[in-house]
Amino acid sequence: MQQFESKNHQTLFEMCESEALSGTLHGYDYIRGVIFAVAASPEIPMPQQWLLWVFKQRGQLSDEQQADNITDVLMGLLQQQLK
């Protein structure tokens, strides 16, 4: 069984592997790289800009609740990365 740094890491992995989102989100490692790049940037881009980088295509989410859940996990991971 894979060990994760936090609950947010595990949740992101599960989202990326899920049948519902695997065609929508880039892979787990790719998204972790995006979050690292955002955190390492001299001027952190606004979420409206970088959150789009984790999706393969726009307009693929089924509902607003799903978008909110993904956003919460990604923002939590960014906060962890900035610590």
C-alpha positions in Angstrom: 0.0 0.0 0.0 1.3 3.5 -0.9 2.1 5.9 1.9 1.2 9.5 1.5 2.5 12.7 3.2 -1.0 13.8 4.1 -4.7 13.2 3.7 -4.7 15.7 0.9 -2.0 13.8 -1.0 -4.0 10.6 -0.6 -7.2 12.3 -1.8 -5.5 13.8 -4.8 -4.1 10.4 -5.7 -7.5 8.8 -5.4 -9.1 11.6 -7.5 -6.5 11.1 -10.3 -7.0 7.4 -10.3 -10.8 7.5 -10.2 -12.7 6.5 -13.2 -14.8 9.7 -13.0 -11.7 12.0 -13.0 -8.9 10.2 -14.7 -9.8 11.6 -18.1 -10.2 15.1 -16.6 -7.2 15.6 -14.3 -3.5 15.2 -15.2 -1.7 12.5 -13.3 -0.8 12.7 -9.6 2.9 13.3 -10.1 2.2 15.9 -12.8 -0.1 17.8 -10.4 2.4 17.6 -7.6 4.9 19.1 -9.9 2.5 22.0 -10.8 2.0 22.7 -7.1 5.7 22.7 -6.5 6.3 25.0 -9.4 3.6 27.4 -8.2 5.1 27.4 -4.7 8.6 28.0 -6.0 7.6 30.8 -8.3 9.0 34.3 -7.3 5.4 35.6 -7.8 2.8 33.0 -7.0 0.2 33.1 -9.7 -3.5 33.6 -8.7 -5.5 30.3 -8.3 -7.7 31.2 -11.3 -4.6 30.9 -13.4 -2.7 27.9 -12.0 -5.7 25.7 -11.1 -6.5 25.3 -14.8 -3.0 23.7 -15.3 -4.1 20.5 -13.6 -6.9 19.8 -16.0 -6.4 18.0 -19.3 -9.4 19.9 -20.8 -11.7 22.6 -19.6 -15.4 22.0 -18.9 -15.0 18.4 -18.0 -16.3 18.5 -14.4 -19.8 17.2 -13.8 -20.8 19.7 -11.1 -19.8 22.6 -8.9 -19.4 20.4 -5.8 -16.8 18.3 -7.6 -14.9 21.5 -8.7 -15.0 22.7 -5.1 -13.7 19.4 -3.7 -10.8 19.4 -6.2 -10.0 23.1 -5.5 -10.0 22.5 -1.7 -7.5 19.6 -2.0 -5.2 21.6 -4.4 -5.2 24.7 -2.2 -4.5 22.6 0.8 -1.5 21.0 -1.0 -0.2 24.4 -2.0 -0.4 25.6 1.6 1.5 22.5 2.7 4.1 23.1 0.1 4.6 26.7 1.2 5.3 25.7 4.8 
